[in-house]
Every structure is written in C-alpha cells, then in structure tokens.
Amino acid sequence: MMHLIENIISMRRGDGYVVLTKGDTAKIDEAAKAILSRMGFVVEHTTVLERLKRRGYSIDGKVVSVDAGAIDRLREKQPRHEEPATAAKGGMRVGYLANQIYDADIDRVRYPMREDLDRATVVGLSLPEVTRVMALFEPKDVPGYEDVLMLDVMLRRVGAGNFRGEAMNRKSFPFIKRMYAAAVGSFEKARRERMLIHHAFITSPLRFDYETLDLALAAQEEGIPIRIGASMNVAGASAPVTFAGTLAMALAENYAGLVMSDLFGETWEPGIAPIVMDQQTGASLYCGPDRALLSLASRDIYRYLGLEMGPLGGIGHLTTSDACRPGIQAGIEKAYTAMLNLLLGLAPCISHGGMLGPGGLVGSVEQIVIDAEVVSMLDRLYRGFEVNDETLALDAIMEVGFDGTFMAHEHTAAHFRKELWLPRIMRRLNPSAWNEEKPDMLSAARVKVKEILASNDPRALDRSEERALDRIVARVWPRAGGAKA
C-alpha cells in the first residue's frame, strides 16, 4: 500500500494517483487464481455444467474448479487494452437504472414511472456538461416490462446509437427485438453493433444461480448479446471486510465470468466494482472513502492486467452518493469523488449523474442539474488559465491607473465570461442579500428542471418510426399511443 507522500511523489513523476503497487496487484491476481483453483465457483444449471465438463473443467457437484494455467490461457486470447485518452474537459453521464425516485414535489422517495424517465432524459440531453445520457430509472408502470418502457423512452429521445439498451426480462425479448428493428432498420444491425445487452451477473460469493443462467441461455437463443460475470461484491457482507480480500474475490468472480464468456462464445467485459456494507445500518454503500479506495484500487488492477477500462478510466462507479435526497451530504460526496479524477490525471467526471442512495437505488431529476453544476465548477479548475500579453493586461492596468476600476473596462467585458466561472443555480450573496433571499439549491434546481422541460423536446426518431414504436409498445402498455415521446 502506498502512503500519501509516496502518492504525491508518484504524481510529480506523472504516473497519477495509485492505491496498489504492481507488487500488491500481483498478489491480488495470484489470490484470485488460487480462489478459483482451490475453491472454484458454483453453477446451478445442469446444461451449463455439462458444457463446462465437455470443455475439460473439473466439476464436483455444482462446483467448477479452474486452474491458474487455464485462466492465463483465456486471458492471453483477450486483447490488451491501453488506457483511454484523457478528455479535454470535464463531463457527466446521466444514470442509470435506479428503481426509485426522489420526488421533490412531495419530498419523498417513490417508485418511478415512464414519465419520470422521460423527464430525466430530456433534462440530461439539455445540459452542456452531459456527454452521455443513460436511463436514470426503471419505469414501474407495467411490472415485468420495465426494460420495454425504458427502451421506448431512450430510443425516442436519445437514439439507438447513443446508448446501450438493457434486455432484462424473458417475456420482453421479442418486443425489444422488434423495437430495435423499427428504430434502426433491423435487429441484426443492433445485435452486431452491440446496441443492447443482457447482463448475467455473478452472485457473490462466487455463484451463478439457475435463473441467471437460464435467462442468459434464452437471451442467446434470441440473438441478444450477453455480458457474463461482472462482480459487485460487498465488503463485510458477501466478501471479506478487508479490501485486499474483497478485490481478490472480485477478480476471481471476473475470471469466472471470463470462463463463462468463453463457454457462451461472448465478448468478455470485465467489471470490478466492489462496494461496502455500512456495519451500523446494513446499507450497501456506493460512496464514502472506503468505496473510493476500492474504486481507485480497481483501476490499478485494470491497468496492471491491461483490461478494458472504458471511457471512464476504470472508475465508472465512483461518483454517486449514499444520500436519498439532494442536499449537503450528496453535494459533499458528489464533489469530492468527482474531484478524485484529477488525482488520476483525468478530467473531472460524474459518471452517474442524478444517482443517489445506498446501492444506487434512488434517482433525482433535480440532482442531474446539481451534478452538472459540480462538473462545471471542477472543469473550470481543470482548465486552468492562460498567461500571454492579452491576459497579463498591462495596457488595461495602465489605463485604469491608481483611482479607476476594472468593472466597466472593455478588457473585463471581453474576458470575464471565459476567465470566471459563472454558476447556473448557485447563488453567492453578501449576508444582507442572503437574509432577504435565502436561496436554496434544491429549489433552484426544481425551477431549472421546469424551465428545461418547458423549452426542450428532443426527438431522435421521425414520426413514422415513432408510430411503429407506438404499435409495438401498446401490446404491453396501452397508453403508448398517447405518450408524449
């Protein structure tokens, strides 16, 4: 483990902040392989077990053991990825998949509907800091068809090539295929370009349950791409409370996913995203210094093994909050985790804009606006400032002299919008003005949301494509023909 002073020295060399040394990461990798060879992982599906047995894996009941050599051979077949290029400016991704919403109008958490997802998507698309919009909510209008309603909104607002849809429910698969065919011309095009995915996550500790694998087989039969085995184990609950043990187990579960991806003939998309259980409340924490350390250490593992980091640099789950309501806690947690990107030499980023609550269970439309303000602020810090003849302002200084002011000078008018950060919803007032106005950021965000919704109606499909979606979605949601978007 590197200590703070060592990290600072490392950063001066341009290496960025690291939690794990290469030696630490090698030990974690070795432990992960030992877990799979000495303990193995559970597969609760006889068809899949038979396939694994034919591949030569050691099977004892439902337990599959994999030696280190087999893992190394499978890894050698995977491309080694370089780190993604650092973005030129900060940004934010909205979402995703919260199954509850903080409703600012009633100051309560409730289940989200299609209209809530539509509002969140429009707001996200309308903010300049947002670089990608994913589905913030799972709409609950029709239980069992959350993925259909979610896809309906995203295809209409965002467009099929700008997000990756989720195929979650077996009975939804035929509808989802027809929806993509209507939006992009053919389902084959959507499949080939991996515009959608079915996630078959491993259950910690080290278990693929029957329903997960049976659903994965059904998705594959429908031609839907599958992502198998990404791990989100919980330190202190489904994984050891010690972070080294949690990371070793998370990597072992990803290696189990590598085995299963190879078996299914699917692309391996590793996902190391351990979280922490609050030992006082039992909540699964998506924020806090413990989770931040695990996220940063996960990035070190990605770098060491040459795994695909994605556009977020391997720390995609870092910037959220464990508060269920926009406020002081959420502001602290969002801001400091977004700023941690700067330690890594990355542009400031909020990867889950609008997300709140332990376990990522809550979303907030107003929080999207607040998160954009945080990113805008940090991006100004990241951008720095220029030193040249114009910005040194010698002529302006001479003209103003000893008794003048720069407030009305043309140099100020020419440069203040670029040089100074101008907030969208924050209010910075002198005490007497504050006493009169008493601004509140959540109230300001609510006003901004209403302004955006009143003046923006982004559409990614033409009218004939929208009518085709209406006909498909109406089979599961009769209101589809009358939906706003």
Secondary structure, DSSP 4 states (H G I P E B T S, - for coil): ---HHHHHHHHHTT----SS-HHHHHHHHHHHHHHHHHT-EEE--HHHHHHHHHTT-EEETTEEE--HHHHHHHHHTSPPPPPPPPPSS-EEEE---BSEEEETTTTEEE---HHHHHHHHHHHHT-TTEEEE---B---SSTT-HHHHHHHHHHHHT-GGGS-EE---GGGHHHHHHHHHHHHS-HHHHHHTT-EEEEEPPBTTTEE-HHHHHHHHHHHHTT--EEE--B--EETTTB-SSHHHHHHHHHHHHHHHHHHHHHHT------B--EEE-TTT--EES-HHHHHHHHHHHHHHHHHHT---TTTTT-TT-S--S-SSSSHHHHHHHHHHHHHHHHTT---EEEEETEESGGG-EE-HHHHHHHHHHHHHHHHHHH----SHHHHTHHHHHHHTTT--STT-HHHHHHHHHHS---SS-----HHHHHHH---HHHHHHHHHHHHHHH-----S-HHHHHHHHHHHTTT-GGGGG---
